């Protein structure tokens, strides 16, 4: 009786084991076969933004350049009223004669008025070269500074200077004035003449 029970128990145990193996295989096969949800995932494609040309994107990323407008130059001297020199649009002040006349041996100060818009200008500089009868007699380079855009004009006052005097100092001079920044961008270049005389005119 004990042997029969063991045999029946063994047969029952074998049947249970076979059933579990079949269920395990079915589950494995079902996990490997694609479902409708998997098919939907495969059909979905990533949504891309609008196509933008590289040149257009670079233009969007580009920061605006600063704009510097030199409004006018002034010459201040204790010997006379202040002279205001307007900057012409074509950059050629008074092509038929001297832009201004200054007295020999007189003290004077240059004053620049300018406006900055659009963006910060970095390292704005003033360069001035003077010739007499084709020979360079003076060269000045001055750092004005870095300026942010604003509605009100800036004013920069140069250190006081003294004009030369004597018979060899008097006469006509030609000059070139430039305003440039750290990137060597030129905001104004003017060529002009001026006179040094015995008296103010």
Secondary structure, DSSP 8 states (H G I E B T S, - for coil): -HHHHHHHHHHHHHHHHHHHHHHHHHHHHHHHS--HHHHHHHH----------HHHHHHHH-----EEEEEEEEEE-TTS--EEEE--TTS---TTS-SEEEETT-EEEEEEEEEEESS-EEEEEEEEEEEETTEEEEEEEEEEEEE---SS-EEEE---EE---STTT-EEEEEEEEEE-TT--EEEEEEEEEEEESS--
